Every structure is written in structure tokens, then in C-alpha cells.
Amino acid sequence: MPWMKGEYPPSYKKLPAKIRNKAVEIANALLLYHGADEHAAIALGAHSAKEWAKKQPSKR
């Protein structure tokens, strides 16, 4: 099931909003375009979003 803005898997609840939004974007892409199952999409979305966040320039 793809998630819309403001909706996300319960396991994303504790993620910061920026990372959570990216995780939802990635998970949706995995579901819709790559045919991944929901559990794999959730796990890969969270992991990939955390890696993405590490590469973002820090704001000081």
C-alpha cells in the first residue's frame, strides 16, 4: 500500500520528519515501480533515507 503525505508505517514514527518523508518517498518508489513487497520496502526505505541524510550538508 503506498503512503500519502502524513501517512507512514508505524516503524517510521520515531524518525525525524525529514528522514521519514524521504523514507516514505523511497518505500513508495520501491512498491510502485520495482514491485518490492511491503516489508522490504519499509526496511529499505528507512535504511536508504538514513544514508541519504548522512550525505546532506549540515546546516549551521
C-alpha positions in Angstrom: 0.0 0.0 0.0 1.6 3.3 -1.0 1.6 6.0 1.7 0.5 9.6 1.2 1.7 12.8 2.9 1.1 12.5 6.6 0.7 8.7 6.4 3.6 6.3 7.1 4.3 2.9 8.5 4.4 2.7 12.4 8.1 1.9 12.3 8.8 5.3 10.9 7.1 7.1 13.8 10.4 7.9 15.7 12.3 9.1 12.6 12.9 12.8 12.2 10.4 14.3 9.8 13.0 15.0 7.0 14.2 11.4 7.1 10.7 10.0 7.5 9.5 11.9 4.4 12.4 10.6 2.4 11.8 7.1 3.6 8.2 7.2 2.5 9.3 8.5 -0.9 11.8 5.7 -1.3 9.4 3.0 0.0 6.7 4.2 -2.3 9.0 4.0 -5.3 10.1 0.5 -4.3 6.4 -0.6 -4.1 5.1 1.1 -7.2 8.0 0.9 -9.6 10.0 -2.1 -8.5 7.4 -4.4 -7.2 9.0 -4.9 -3.8 6.9 -6.4 -1.0 5.7 -4.0 1.7 8.1 -5.2 4.5 11.1 -5.0 2.3 10.1 -1.5 1.0 9.7 -0.3 4.6 13.1 -1.6 5.7 14.9 -0.4 2.6 13.2 3.0 2.7 14.3 3.6 6.3 17.8 2.5 5.7 18.2 4.4 2.5 16.7 7.6 4.0 19.2 7.4 6.9 22.1 7.0 4.4 20.7 9.9 2.3 20.5 12.1 5.4 24.2 11.4 6.3 25.2 12.8 2.8 23.2 16.0 3.2 25.2 19.2 4.0 24.7 20.2 7.7 23.0 23.5 8.4 24.9 25.6 10.9 
